[in-house]
């Protein structure tokens, strides 16, 4: 079982790196579109948060730090889209709302994992490729712009 889990962990990371070689994907700019995109980013953040939990249970501290870092990157970029979908009077609730979205995704992943660990990890990899893979270039570009301090 341990080999399959670690294989899934590294397969997700490999998908992230491979997807970054493609161009930026055009994204919706409406409030509804931004909310839908933020939900996808929450799901991607949840994938890495859940993988960090698995790595932690196996005592893999370096993997935990790496996956938590990936989860934060998805969170930061997802919060940008979420904030742009919210009314100005709710903008201060962006992080709490995003965290609730991630918690929901992680709860679903945990339930699937408890029922069938191997099948759930295989499904997560497919889900990650389908949902997150196309968003990797956008996520990386936003992080790069934030690192440079571009508004």
URSULNOR-V663731 format. One record per pair of residues at least 12 apart in sequence whose ideal C-beta (glycine too) atoms are under 8 Angstrom apart, sorted by the first residue. I is the first residue (numbers start at 0). J is the second residue. Records with the same first field share a line. If there is no record, write none. Layout:
I: J  J
//
This chain:
0: 116  117
1: 57
3: 116  117  120
4: 53  57  116  120
5: 57
7: 50  120  121  123  124
8: 50  53  54  62  66
10: 124
11: 46  47  50  123  124  127
12: 65  69
14: 124  127  128  131  132  135
15: 69  131  132  135
17: 132
18: 131  132  133  135  136
19: 135  136  139
21: 133  136
22: 136
23: 136  137  140
24: 133  134  136  137
26: 80  137
30: 83  84  85
31: 84
32: 84
33: 80  81  83  84
34: 80  81  84
36: 77  80  134
37: 77  78  80  81  84  97  100
38: 100
39: 77  130  131  134
40: 73  74  76  77  80  81  134  138
41: 73  74  77  97  100  101  103  104
42: 104  126  130  131
43: 73  77  127  130  131  134  138
44: 70  71  73  74  77  101  104
45: 70  101  102  104  105  108
46: 104  108  123  126  127  131
47: 66  67  69  70  73
48: 66  67  70  101  105
49: 105  108  109  112  123
50: 62  66
51: 63  66  67  70
52: 105  109
53: 112
54: 66
70: 101
72: 138  142
73: 131  138
74: 97  98  101
75: 141  142  145
76: 137  138  141  142
77: 97  100
78: 93  94  97
79: 141
81: 93  96  97  100
108: 123
111: 123
//
